[in-house]
Amino acid sequence: MKNILFVCTGNTCRSPMAEAMLRKLAGERQLGLEVRSAGVAAMDGATLSRHTEAVLRDHGIEETFRSTSLHRGLVEWADLILTLTQSHKRHVIQRHPAAAGKTYTLKEYVEDDPAVLNDLKELDSLYASQEMMASLGKELSVGERERMIEIRQRIPSFDISDPFGGSREDYDIAAAEIRTALHRLTDKLEQGKNRS
């Protein structure tokens, strides 16, 4: 059984969609997954947004859901943490450094282009160096800062668009992005399962 945690901002839109959709997909594909979600700025106990409920109903999913704020227990529970944006990923890693090796954006985790993956690895290393240097009151070299900018300009966006406060169409767009990534995720998990 693999424990997967999705993380977004308020845990009322994107991460609950990802949680519920993956739970359904995993059941259909008979993957042994436990799936939860949380928000970096969530208020515990909030209900889903009405558009999120409607999108999930359209996918044949009707679940009772209450938001959860991200906490250490959830981070420790998770084998894999998939965030909906790069800023969520940075938040998780800054607050829970031990989770760095198991935290990715959803789109990043399912990316399979070797050149992009190498860029991501280098960028993560540069971010880690930047944090360490900042804690020592120092800065990265000009060359390292320029390299970060160069890589950021080159890699694709790994953020799922935020529909919060938007129209039903905005929620449908976010759901489509999530669904596409989740299909790639379940393919990847199935391949890993077949290799074991």
C-alpha positions in Angstrom: 0.0 0.0 0.0 1.4 3.4 -1.0 0.3 6.6 0.8 -0.1 9.6 -1.5 -0.7 13.1 -0.2 -1.9 16.0 -2.5 -1.2 19.5 -1.4 -2.7 22.8 -2.6 -3.5 26.1 -0.9 -7.0 25.9 0.8 -7.8 22.2 0.3 -11.2 23.0 -1.2 -10.5 22.9 -4.9 -7.5 21.3 -6.6 -6.1 18.9 -4.0 -9.5 17.4 -3.2 -10.2 16.9 -6.9 -6.9 15.1 -7.3 -7.5 13.0 -4.2 -11.0 11.9 -5.2 -10.1 11.3 -8.9 -7.0 9.3 -8.0 -8.9 7.3 -5.4 -11.5 6.4 -8.2 -8.7 5.6 -10.8 -6.8 3.5 -8.3 -9.9 1.5 -7.6 -10.6 0.9 -11.3 -7.0 -0.1 -11.9 -6.7 -2.1 -8.7 -3.7 -0.2 -7.4 -3.1 -0.4 -3.6 -3.2 3.3 -2.8 -4.3 5.3 0.3 -4.9 8.9 -0.9 -5.4 12.1 1.2 -5.0 15.8 0.7 -4.2 19.0 2.6 -3.7 22.7 2.2 -0.8 24.9 3.1 -3.2 27.6 4.2 -6.3 25.5 4.8 -8.9 26.1 7.5 -9.7 22.7 9.0 -13.3 21.6 8.4 -14.1 23.7 5.4 -16.4 22.2 2.7 -15.6 21.8 -1.0 -16.3 24.7 -3.3 -19.6 24.3 -5.1 -17.8 24.1 -8.5 -15.5 21.4 -7.1 -18.5 19.4 -6.0 -20.1 19.8 -9.4 -16.9 18.7 -11.2 -16.6 15.6 -9.0 -20.2 14.7 -9.6 -19.6 14.9 -13.3 -16.9 12.3 -12.8 -19.3 10.1 -10.9 -17.7 10.9 -7.5 -19.8 11.9 -4.5 -17.8 12.0 -1.3 -18.2 13.9 2.0 -15.1 16.0 2.3 -13.7 18.5 4.9 -10.5 20.4 4.4 -7.3 19.6 6.4 -4.4 21.9 7.0 -0.9 20.4 6.2 0.8 19.1 9.4 3.7 17.0 10.3 1.7 13.9 10.9 0.4 13.9 7.3 3.9 14.6 5.9 5.3 11.6 7.8 2.3 9.4 6.8 2.9 10.1 3.1 5.2 8.0 0.9 4.8 10.5 -1.9 3.7 14.2 -1.6 2.4 15.7 -4.9 1.8 19.4 -4.8 -0.3 21.3 -7.3 2.2 24.1 -7.8 5.9 24.8 -7.4 5.2 27.3 -4.6 3.3 24.5 -2.7 6.3 22.3 -3.2 8.7 24.9 -1.9 6.4 25.5 1.1 6.3 21.8 2.0 10.1 21.5 1.7 10.8 24.7 3.7 8.5 23.6 6.5 9.4 19.9 6.4 13.0 19.6 5.0 13.0 15.8 5.6 10.2 15.5 3.0 12.4 16.9 0.2 13.1 13.5 -1.4 9.5 12.6 -1.6 7.9 15.9 -2.6 7.2 16.9 -6.2 4.6 18.8 -8.2 2.1 16.4 -9.7 3.1 17.4 -13.3 6.8 17.2 -12.4 6.4 13.7 -11.0 4.8 12.4 -14.2 7.3 14.2 -16.5 9.3 11.7 -18.6 11.5 13.9 -20.8 15.2 13.2 -19.6 16.4 16.8 -20.5 13.6 18.3 -18.4 14.2 15.9 -15.5 17.9 16.8 -15.5 17.1 20.5 -15.5 14.7 19.9 -12.5 17.3 18.1 -10.6 19.9 20.9 -11.1 17.3 23.5 -10.2 16.4 21.7 -7.0 20.1 21.5 -6.1 20.5 25.3 -6.8 17.4 26.0 -4.6 18.9 23.9 -1.8 22.2 25.8 -2.1 20.4 29.1 -2.1 18.5 28.2 1.2 21.8 27.1 2.8 23.6 30.2 1.7 20.8 32.4 3.0 20.9 30.7 6.4 24.6 31.6 6.5 23.9 35.2 5.5 25.4 34.7 2.1 24.2 34.7 -1.5 24.7 32.4 -4.5 27.3 33.5 -7.0 26.2 35.5 -10.0 26.8 32.5 -12.2 24.5 30.3 -10.0 21.8 32.9 -10.0 22.0 33.3 -13.8 21.8 29.5 -14.1 18.7 29.4 -12.0 17.0 32.0 -14.3 18.1 30.1 -17.4 16.7 26.8 -16.2 13.4 28.4 -15.0 12.9 30.0 -18.4 13.5 26.7 -20.2 11.4 24.2 -18.2 7.7 23.9 -18.7 5.2 25.1 -16.1 4.4 22.4 -13.6 1.6 24.3 -12.0 -2.0 23.3 -12.1 -4.1 26.4 -12.7 -5.9 27.8 -9.7 -9.7 27.9 -10.3 -10.5 29.4 -6.8 -13.1 32.2 -7.2 -13.4 31.5 -10.9 -16.1 30.2 -13.2 -17.2 26.6 -13.6 -15.2 26.6 -16.8 -12.1 27.5 -14.7 -12.7 24.4 -12.5 -13.3 22.2 -15.6 -9.9 23.4 -17.0 -8.1 22.6 -13.7 -9.9 19.2 -13.5 -8.8 18.4 -17.0 -5.1 19.2 -16.2 -5.4 17.1 -13.0 -7.1 14.2 -14.8 -4.4 14.1 -17.6 -1.6 14.1 -15.0 -3.4 11.4 -12.9 -3.6 9.1 -15.9 0.1 9.4 -16.4 0.6 8.9 -12.6 -1.4 5.7 -12.5 0.4 4.4 -15.6 3.7 5.1 -13.8 2.5 3.4 -10.6 1.3 0.4 -12.6 4.7 0.1 -14.3 6.4 0.2 -10.9 4.0 -2.4 -9.6 4.7 -4.7 -12.5 8.4 -4.5 -12.0 8.3 -5.5 -8.4 
